[in-house]
Amino acid sequence: GGPSVTLDARGGWSMSEVRRALARRVGRPGVLEHGRLVRRHADGSFVSLRDGERVSAIGPEEQIILMNASLVVNPQRADVAEEDYRRAEAERVQPGSGGRSVVASTAKAKVEPAQPDTVEVTIRSIHTGRCHSL
């Protein structure tokens, strides 16, 4: 596999909030602009997760994929301004608009027993071609 990122998310977080936290963790606004969260079905097909879907709706073994953005930590992430993240989110490429699915990243969520409202989301990168770097 590729890089792995773990987020401690609240069960009430939306998929948009997961993308926001992920973008800031790796220092890549492109996760907000181009990143797309999808579910992988047993037959290998993908179905987009809506921005408003909640982390709590993810099954403990359900496979979630982040497509179209790099998970490699940006070595200059400290230099990325908050405005860059806001601008990237405002310019977000909507699913079905012809955006390219070039990087897939696997994520699994599980409820941590000590804090029932906290969900650990681990995202693993699978490189399938070119991707948007920022």
Rosetta constraint file for C-alpha pairs under 8 A:
AtomPair CA 1 CA 124 HARMONIC 6.85 0.50
AtomPair CA 1 CA 125 HARMONIC 6.32 0.50
AtomPair CA 1 CA 126 HARMONIC 5.86 0.50
AtomPair CA 2 CA 124 HARMONIC 6.15 0.50
AtomPair CA 2 CA 125 HARMONIC 4.61 0.50
AtomPair CA 2 CA 126 HARMONIC 5.69 0.50
AtomPair CA 2 CA 127 HARMONIC 7.15 0.50
AtomPair CA 3 CA 71 HARMONIC 6.39 0.50
AtomPair CA 3 CA 72 HARMONIC 6.16 0.50
AtomPair CA 3 CA 124 HARMONIC 5.73 0.50
AtomPair CA 3 CA 125 HARMONIC 5.37 0.50
AtomPair CA 4 CA 71 HARMONIC 7.52 0.50
AtomPair CA 4 CA 122 HARMONIC 6.71 0.50
AtomPair CA 4 CA 123 HARMONIC 5.41 0.50
AtomPair CA 4 CA 124 HARMONIC 4.31 0.50
AtomPair CA 4 CA 125 HARMONIC 6.37 0.50
AtomPair CA 5 CA 22 HARMONIC 7.81 0.50
AtomPair CA 5 CA 71 HARMONIC 7.55 0.50
AtomPair CA 5 CA 122 HARMONIC 5.53 0.50
AtomPair CA 5 CA 123 HARMONIC 5.03 0.50
AtomPair CA 5 CA 124 HARMONIC 6.51 0.50
AtomPair CA 6 CA 120 HARMONIC 6.66 0.50
AtomPair CA 6 CA 121 HARMONIC 5.45 0.50
AtomPair CA 6 CA 122 HARMONIC 4.13 0.50
AtomPair CA 6 CA 123 HARMONIC 6.17 0.50
AtomPair CA 7 CA 21 HARMONIC 7.56 0.50
AtomPair CA 7 CA 22 HARMONIC 7.27 0.50
AtomPair CA 7 CA 120 HARMONIC 5.74 0.50
AtomPair CA 7 CA 121 HARMONIC 5.10 0.50
AtomPair CA 7 CA 122 HARMONIC 6.36 0.50
AtomPair CA 8 CA 118 HARMONIC 6.43 0.50
AtomPair CA 8 CA 119 HARMONIC 5.85 0.50
AtomPair CA 8 CA 120 HARMONIC 4.68 0.50
AtomPair CA 8 CA 121 HARMONIC 6.40 0.50
AtomPair CA 9 CA 13 HARMONIC 6.69 0.50
AtomPair CA 9 CA 18 HARMONIC 7.21 0.50
AtomPair CA 9 CA 55 HARMONIC 7.66 0.50
AtomPair CA 9 CA 118 HARMONIC 5.67 0.50
AtomPair CA 9 CA 119 HARMONIC 5.11 0.50
AtomPair CA 9 CA 120 HARMONIC 6.04 0.50
AtomPair CA 9 CA 121 HARMONIC 6.85 0.50
AtomPair CA 10 CA 55 HARMONIC 7.23 0.50
AtomPair CA 10 CA 56 HARMONIC 7.92 0.50
AtomPair CA 10 CA 117 HARMONIC 5.67 0.50
AtomPair CA 10 CA 118 HARMONIC 4.59 0.50
AtomPair CA 10 CA 119 HARMONIC 5.74 0.50
AtomPair CA 11 CA 54 HARMONIC 6.69 0.50
AtomPair CA 11 CA 55 HARMONIC 4.95 0.50
AtomPair CA 11 CA 56 HARMONIC 4.30 0.50
AtomPair CA 11 CA 117 HARMONIC 5.22 0.50
AtomPair CA 11 CA 118 HARMONIC 5.76 0.50
AtomPair CA 11 CA 119 HARMONIC 5.78 0.50
AtomPair CA 12 CA 54 HARMONIC 5.66 0.50
AtomPair CA 12 CA 55 HARMONIC 6.20 0.50
AtomPair CA 12 CA 56 HARMONIC 6.21 0.50
AtomPair CA 12 CA 117 HARMONIC 7.70 0.50
AtomPair CA 13 CA 17 HARMONIC 5.78 0.50
AtomPair CA 13 CA 18 HARMONIC 6.78 0.50
AtomPair CA 13 CA 54 HARMONIC 5.49 0.50
AtomPair CA 13 CA 55 HARMONIC 5.65 0.50
AtomPair CA 13 CA 56 HARMONIC 7.79 0.50
AtomPair CA 14 CA 18 HARMONIC 6.46 0.50
AtomPair CA 14 CA 51 HARMONIC 6.29 0.50
AtomPair CA 14 CA 52 HARMONIC 5.07 0.50
AtomPair CA 14 CA 53 HARMONIC 5.29 0.50
AtomPair CA 14 CA 54 HARMONIC 4.38 0.50
AtomPair CA 14 CA 55 HARMONIC 6.10 0.50
AtomPair CA 15 CA 19 HARMONIC 6.27 0.50
AtomPair CA 15 CA 37 HARMONIC 7.39 0.50
AtomPair CA 15 CA 49 HARMONIC 7.34 0.50
AtomPair CA 15 CA 50 HARMONIC 7.04 0.50
AtomPair CA 15 CA 51 HARMONIC 4.93 0.50
AtomPair CA 15 CA 52 HARMONIC 6.08 0.50
AtomPair CA 15 CA 53 HARMONIC 5.77 0.50
AtomPair CA 15 CA 54 HARMONIC 6.19 0.50
AtomPair CA 15 CA 55 HARMONIC 6.75 0.50
AtomPair CA 16 CA 20 HARMONIC 6.23 0.50
AtomPair CA 16 CA 51 HARMONIC 4.96 0.50
AtomPair CA 16 CA 52 HARMONIC 6.79 0.50
AtomPair CA 17 CA 21 HARMONIC 6.19 0.50
AtomPair CA 18 CA 22 HARMONIC 6.06 0.50
AtomPair CA 19 CA 23 HARMONIC 5.98 0.50
AtomPair CA 19 CA 31 HARMONIC 6.56 0.50
AtomPair CA 19 CA 32 HARMONIC 6.12 0.50
AtomPair CA 19 CA 35 HARMONIC 7.44 0.50
AtomPair CA 20 CA 24 HARMONIC 6.40 0.50
AtomPair CA 20 CA 31 HARMONIC 7.81 0.50
AtomPair CA 20 CA 32 HARMONIC 6.42 0.50
AtomPair CA 21 CA 25 HARMONIC 6.11 0.50
AtomPair CA 22 CA 26 HARMONIC 6.30 0.50
AtomPair CA 22 CA 31 HARMONIC 7.41 0.50
AtomPair CA 23 CA 27 HARMONIC 5.67 0.50
AtomPair CA 23 CA 28 HARMONIC 5.04 0.50
AtomPair CA 23 CA 29 HARMONIC 5.60 0.50
AtomPair CA 23 CA 30 HARMONIC 7.35 0.50
AtomPair CA 23 CA 31 HARMONIC 5.25 0.50
AtomPair CA 23 CA 32 HARMONIC 6.42 0.50
AtomPair CA 23 CA 85 HARMONIC 7.80 0.50
AtomPair CA 24 CA 28 HARMONIC 6.55 0.50
AtomPair CA 24 CA 29 HARMONIC 7.37 0.50
AtomPair CA 24 CA 85 HARMONIC 7.91 0.50
AtomPair CA 25 CA 73 HARMONIC 7.76 0.50
AtomPair CA 26 CA 71 HARMONIC 6.38 0.50
AtomPair CA 26 CA 72 HARMONIC 6.68 0.50
AtomPair CA 26 CA 73 HARMONIC 4.36 0.50
AtomPair CA 26 CA 74 HARMONIC 5.99 0.50
AtomPair CA 26 CA 77 HARMONIC 7.00 0.50
AtomPair CA 27 CA 73 HARMONIC 6.27 0.50
AtomPair CA 27 CA 74 HARMONIC 5.30 0.50
AtomPair CA 27 CA 76 HARMONIC 7.49 0.50
AtomPair CA 27 CA 77 HARMONIC 4.23 0.50
AtomPair CA 27 CA 78 HARMONIC 7.32 0.50
AtomPair CA 27 CA 80 HARMONIC 6.65 0.50
AtomPair CA 28 CA 70 HARMONIC 7.68 0.50
AtomPair CA 28 CA 71 HARMONIC 7.98 0.50
AtomPair CA 28 CA 73 HARMONIC 7.57 0.50
AtomPair CA 28 CA 74 HARMONIC 6.43 0.50
AtomPair CA 28 CA 77 HARMONIC 7.17 0.50
AtomPair CA 28 CA 80 HARMONIC 7.95 0.50
AtomPair CA 28 CA 85 HARMONIC 7.97 0.50
AtomPair CA 28 CA 133 HARMONIC 7.08 0.50
AtomPair CA 28 CA 134 HARMONIC 4.91 0.50
AtomPair CA 29 CA 33 HARMONIC 6.59 0.50
AtomPair CA 29 CA 84 HARMONIC 6.41 0.50
AtomPair CA 29 CA 85 HARMONIC 4.86 0.50
AtomPair CA 29 CA 88 HARMONIC 5.68 0.50
AtomPair CA 29 CA 89 HARMONIC 7.69 0.50
AtomPair CA 29 CA 134 HARMONIC 5.38 0.50
AtomPair CA 30 CA 34 HARMONIC 5.50 0.50
AtomPair CA 30 CA 35 HARMONIC 6.72 0.50
AtomPair CA 30 CA 69 HARMONIC 6.08 0.50
AtomPair CA 30 CA 70 HARMONIC 7.79 0.50
AtomPair CA 30 CA 88 HARMONIC 6.51 0.50
AtomPair CA 30 CA 132 HARMONIC 6.29 0.50
AtomPair CA 30 CA 133 HARMONIC 6.42 0.50
AtomPair CA 30 CA 134 HARMONIC 4.18 0.50
AtomPair CA 31 CA 35 HARMONIC 4.37 0.50
AtomPair CA 31 CA 36 HARMONIC 7.93 0.50
AtomPair CA 31 CA 68 HARMONIC 7.64 0.50
AtomPair CA 31 CA 69 HARMONIC 5.19 0.50
AtomPair CA 31 CA 70 HARMONIC 7.15 0.50
AtomPair CA 31 CA 134 HARMONIC 7.34 0.50
AtomPair CA 32 CA 85 HARMONIC 7.11 0.50
AtomPair CA 32 CA 88 HARMONIC 5.80 0.50
AtomPair CA 32 CA 89 HARMONIC 5.02 0.50
AtomPair CA 32 CA 92 HARMONIC 6.36 0.50
AtomPair CA 33 CA 88 HARMONIC 4.68 0.50
AtomPair CA 33 CA 89 HARMONIC 5.17 0.50
AtomPair CA 33 CA 90 HARMONIC 7.51 0.50
AtomPair CA 33 CA 91 HARMONIC 5.85 0.50
AtomPair CA 33 CA 92 HARMONIC 3.90 0.50
AtomPair CA 33 CA 93 HARMONIC 5.71 0.50
AtomPair CA 34 CA 68 HARMONIC 5.63 0.50
AtomPair CA 34 CA 69 HARMONIC 6.14 0.50
AtomPair CA 34 CA 92 HARMONIC 6.10 0.50
AtomPair CA 34 CA 93 HARMONIC 5.38 0.50
AtomPair CA 34 CA 94 HARMONIC 7.99 0.50
AtomPair CA 34 CA 99 HARMONIC 7.39 0.50
AtomPair CA 34 CA 132 HARMONIC 7.31 0.50
AtomPair CA 35 CA 66 HARMONIC 6.26 0.50
AtomPair CA 35 CA 67 HARMONIC 5.59 0.50
AtomPair CA 35 CA 68 HARMONIC 5.06 0.50
AtomPair CA 35 CA 69 HARMONIC 5.15 0.50
AtomPair CA 36 CA 48 HARMONIC 7.30 0.50
AtomPair CA 36 CA 49 HARMONIC 7.95 0.50
AtomPair CA 36 CA 65 HARMONIC 7.93 0.50
AtomPair CA 36 CA 66 HARMONIC 5.45 0.50
AtomPair CA 36 CA 67 HARMONIC 5.08 0.50
AtomPair CA 36 CA 68 HARMONIC 6.47 0.50
AtomPair CA 36 CA 95 HARMONIC 7.11 0.50
AtomPair CA 37 CA 48 HARMONIC 6.12 0.50
AtomPair CA 37 CA 49 HARMONIC 5.63 0.50
AtomPair CA 37 CA 64 HARMONIC 6.76 0.50
AtomPair CA 37 CA 65 HARMONIC 5.58 0.50
AtomPair CA 37 CA 66 HARMONIC 4.58 0.50
AtomPair CA 37 CA 67 HARMONIC 6.40 0.50
AtomPair CA 38 CA 46 HARMONIC 6.01 0.50
AtomPair CA 38 CA 47 HARMONIC 5.30 0.50
AtomPair CA 38 CA 48 HARMONIC 4.18 0.50
AtomPair CA 38 CA 49 HARMONIC 5.06 0.50
AtomPair CA 38 CA 64 HARMONIC 5.75 0.50
AtomPair CA 38 CA 65 HARMONIC 5.18 0.50
AtomPair CA 38 CA 66 HARMONIC 6.48 0.50
AtomPair CA 38 CA 67 HARMONIC 7.58 0.50
AtomPair CA 39 CA 46 HARMONIC 5.52 0.50
AtomPair CA 39 CA 47 HARMONIC 5.29 0.50
AtomPair CA 39 CA 48 HARMONIC 6.37 0.50
AtomPair CA 39 CA 49 HARMONIC 6.69 0.50
AtomPair CA 39 CA 62 HARMONIC 7.75 0.50
AtomPair CA 39 CA 63 HARMONIC 6.07 0.50
AtomPair CA 39 CA 64 HARMONIC 4.71 0.50
AtomPair CA 39 CA 65 HARMONIC 6.08 0.50
AtomPair CA 40 CA 44 HARMONIC 5.97 0.50
AtomPair CA 40 CA 45 HARMONIC 5.81 0.50
AtomPair CA 40 CA 46 HARMONIC 4.71 0.50
AtomPair CA 40 CA 47 HARMONIC 6.70 0.50
AtomPair CA 40 CA 63 HARMONIC 5.93 0.50
AtomPair CA 40 CA 64 HARMONIC 6.38 0.50
AtomPair CA 40 CA 65 HARMONIC 7.01 0.50
AtomPair CA 41 CA 45 HARMONIC 5.45 0.50
AtomPair CA 41 CA 46 HARMONIC 6.26 0.50
AtomPair CA 41 CA 47 HARMONIC 7.78 0.50
AtomPair CA 48 CA 95 HARMONIC 7.51 0.50
AtomPair CA 49 CA 53 HARMONIC 6.62 0.50
AtomPair CA 53 CA 57 HARMONIC 7.31 0.50
AtomPair CA 54 CA 58 HARMONIC 7.53 0.50
AtomPair CA 55 CA 109 HARMONIC 7.82 0.50
AtomPair CA 55 CA 119 HARMONIC 7.36 0.50
AtomPair CA 56 CA 119 HARMONIC 7.52 0.50
AtomPair CA 58 CA 62 HARMONIC 6.33 0.50
AtomPair CA 58 CA 109 HARMONIC 6.54 0.50
AtomPair CA 59 CA 109 HARMONIC 6.95 0.50
AtomPair CA 59 CA 110 HARMONIC 7.39 0.50
AtomPair CA 60 CA 108 HARMONIC 6.84 0.50
AtomPair CA 60 CA 109 HARMONIC 5.37 0.50
AtomPair CA 60 CA 110 HARMONIC 4.58 0.50
AtomPair CA 60 CA 111 HARMONIC 7.09 0.50
AtomPair CA 61 CA 108 HARMONIC 6.31 0.50
AtomPair CA 61 CA 109 HARMONIC 7.04 0.50
AtomPair CA 61 CA 110 HARMONIC 7.47 0.50
AtomPair CA 62 CA 108 HARMONIC 6.13 0.50
AtomPair CA 62 CA 109 HARMONIC 7.29 0.50
AtomPair CA 63 CA 106 HARMONIC 6.46 0.50
AtomPair CA 63 CA 107 HARMONIC 5.92 0.50
AtomPair CA 63 CA 108 HARMONIC 5.51 0.50
AtomPair CA 64 CA 105 HARMONIC 7.83 0.50
AtomPair CA 64 CA 106 HARMONIC 5.61 0.50
AtomPair CA 64 CA 107 HARMONIC 4.73 0.50
AtomPair CA 64 CA 108 HARMONIC 6.15 0.50
AtomPair CA 65 CA 104 HARMONIC 5.82 0.50
AtomPair CA 65 CA 105 HARMONIC 4.90 0.50
AtomPair CA 65 CA 106 HARMONIC 4.54 0.50
AtomPair CA 65 CA 107 HARMONIC 5.83 0.50
AtomPair CA 65 CA 123 HARMONIC 7.79 0.50
AtomPair CA 66 CA 103 HARMONIC 7.50 0.50
AtomPair CA 66 CA 104 HARMONIC 5.41 0.50
AtomPair CA 66 CA 105 HARMONIC 4.74 0.50
AtomPair CA 66 CA 106 HARMONIC 6.62 0.50
AtomPair CA 66 CA 107 HARMONIC 7.56 0.50
AtomPair CA 66 CA 123 HARMONIC 7.77 0.50
AtomPair CA 67 CA 101 HARMONIC 5.55 0.50
AtomPair CA 67 CA 102 HARMONIC 6.50 0.50
AtomPair CA 67 CA 103 HARMONIC 5.01 0.50
AtomPair CA 67 CA 104 HARMONIC 4.42 0.50
AtomPair CA 67 CA 105 HARMONIC 6.35 0.50
AtomPair CA 68 CA 99 HARMONIC 7.88 0.50
AtomPair CA 68 CA 100 HARMONIC 6.32 0.50
AtomPair CA 68 CA 101 HARMONIC 4.77 0.50
AtomPair CA 68 CA 102 HARMONIC 5.07 0.50
AtomPair CA 68 CA 103 HARMONIC 4.99 0.50
AtomPair CA 68 CA 104 HARMONIC 6.91 0.50
AtomPair CA 68 CA 131 HARMONIC 5.82 0.50
AtomPair CA 68 CA 132 HARMONIC 6.55 0.50
AtomPair CA 69 CA 102 HARMONIC 7.59 0.50
AtomPair CA 69 CA 103 HARMONIC 5.98 0.50
AtomPair CA 69 CA 104 HARMONIC 7.94 0.50
AtomPair CA 69 CA 131 HARMONIC 5.62 0.50
AtomPair CA 69 CA 132 HARMONIC 5.32 0.50
AtomPair CA 69 CA 133 HARMONIC 6.65 0.50
AtomPair CA 69 CA 134 HARMONIC 7.85 0.50
AtomPair CA 70 CA 103 HARMONIC 6.71 0.50
AtomPair CA 70 CA 125 HARMONIC 7.70 0.50
AtomPair CA 70 CA 131 HARMONIC 6.24 0.50
AtomPair CA 70 CA 132 HARMONIC 6.52 0.50
AtomPair CA 70 CA 133 HARMONIC 5.82 0.50
AtomPair CA 70 CA 134 HARMONIC 7.88 0.50
AtomPair CA 71 CA 105 HARMONIC 7.78 0.50
AtomPair CA 71 CA 124 HARMONIC 7.93 0.50
AtomPair CA 71 CA 125 HARMONIC 6.28 0.50
AtomPair CA 73 CA 77 HARMONIC 7.46 0.50
AtomPair CA 76 CA 80 HARMONIC 7.01 0.50
AtomPair CA 80 CA 84 HARMONIC 6.55 0.50
AtomPair CA 80 CA 85 HARMONIC 7.99 0.50
AtomPair CA 81 CA 85 HARMONIC 7.08 0.50
AtomPair CA 82 CA 86 HARMONIC 6.41 0.50
AtomPair CA 83 CA 87 HARMONIC 5.97 0.50
AtomPair CA 84 CA 88 HARMONIC 6.10 0.50
AtomPair CA 85 CA 89 HARMONIC 6.21 0.50
AtomPair CA 86 CA 90 HARMONIC 6.19 0.50
AtomPair CA 87 CA 91 HARMONIC 6.22 0.50
AtomPair CA 88 CA 92 HARMONIC 6.09 0.50
AtomPair CA 93 CA 97 HARMONIC 6.89 0.50
AtomPair CA 93 CA 99 HARMONIC 6.47 0.50
AtomPair CA 94 CA 99 HARMONIC 7.54 0.50
AtomPair CA 95 CA 99 HARMONIC 6.90 0.50
AtomPair CA 102 CA 127 HARMONIC 7.55 0.50
AtomPair CA 102 CA 128 HARMONIC 5.70 0.50
AtomPair CA 102 CA 129 HARMONIC 5.19 0.50
AtomPair CA 102 CA 130 HARMONIC 5.65 0.50
AtomPair CA 102 CA 131 HARMONIC 5.37 0.50
AtomPair CA 103 CA 125 HARMONIC 7.35 0.50
AtomPair CA 103 CA 126 HARMONIC 6.32 0.50
AtomPair CA 103 CA 127 HARMONIC 5.15 0.50
AtomPair CA 103 CA 128 HARMONIC 5.29 0.50
AtomPair CA 103 CA 129 HARMONIC 6.32 0.50
AtomPair CA 103 CA 130 HARMONIC 7.09 0.50
AtomPair CA 103 CA 131 HARMONIC 5.87 0.50
AtomPair CA 104 CA 125 HARMONIC 6.03 0.50
AtomPair CA 104 CA 126 HARMONIC 5.05 0.50
AtomPair CA 104 CA 127 HARMONIC 6.31 0.50
AtomPair CA 104 CA 128 HARMONIC 6.79 0.50
AtomPair CA 105 CA 123 HARMONIC 5.98 0.50
AtomPair CA 105 CA 124 HARMONIC 4.84 0.50
AtomPair CA 105 CA 125 HARMONIC 3.82 0.50
AtomPair CA 105 CA 126 HARMONIC 5.16 0.50
AtomPair CA 105 CA 127 HARMONIC 7.84 0.50
AtomPair CA 106 CA 122 HARMONIC 7.73 0.50
AtomPair CA 106 CA 123 HARMONIC 5.16 0.50
AtomPair CA 106 CA 124 HARMONIC 4.65 0.50
AtomPair CA 106 CA 125 HARMONIC 6.14 0.50
AtomPair CA 106 CA 126 HARMONIC 7.21 0.50
AtomPair CA 107 CA 121 HARMONIC 6.22 0.50
AtomPair CA 107 CA 122 HARMONIC 5.00 0.50
AtomPair CA 107 CA 123 HARMONIC 3.94 0.50
AtomPair CA 107 CA 124 HARMONIC 6.04 0.50
AtomPair CA 108 CA 120 HARMONIC 7.99 0.50
AtomPair CA 108 CA 121 HARMONIC 5.63 0.50
AtomPair CA 108 CA 122 HARMONIC 5.54 0.50
AtomPair CA 108 CA 123 HARMONIC 6.83 0.50
AtomPair CA 109 CA 119 HARMONIC 6.19 0.50
AtomPair CA 109 CA 120 HARMONIC 5.48 0.50
AtomPair CA 109 CA 121 HARMONIC 4.49 0.50
AtomPair CA 109 CA 122 HARMONIC 6.65 0.50
AtomPair CA 110 CA 119 HARMONIC 5.58 0.50
AtomPair CA 110 CA 120 HARMONIC 5.61 0.50
AtomPair CA 110 CA 121 HARMONIC 6.97 0.50
AtomPair CA 111 CA 115 HARMONIC 7.90 0.50
AtomPair CA 111 CA 116 HARMONIC 6.24 0.50
AtomPair CA 111 CA 117 HARMONIC 7.40 0.50
AtomPair CA 111 CA 118 HARMONIC 6.30 0.50
AtomPair CA 111 CA 119 HARMONIC 4.68 0.50
AtomPair CA 111 CA 120 HARMONIC 6.57 0.50
AtomPair CA 112 CA 116 HARMONIC 5.99 0.50
AtomPair CA 112 CA 117 HARMONIC 7.97 0.50
AtomPair CA 112 CA 118 HARMONIC 6.20 0.50
AtomPair CA 112 CA 119 HARMONIC 6.08 0.50
AtomPair CA 112 CA 120 HARMONIC 6.94 0.50
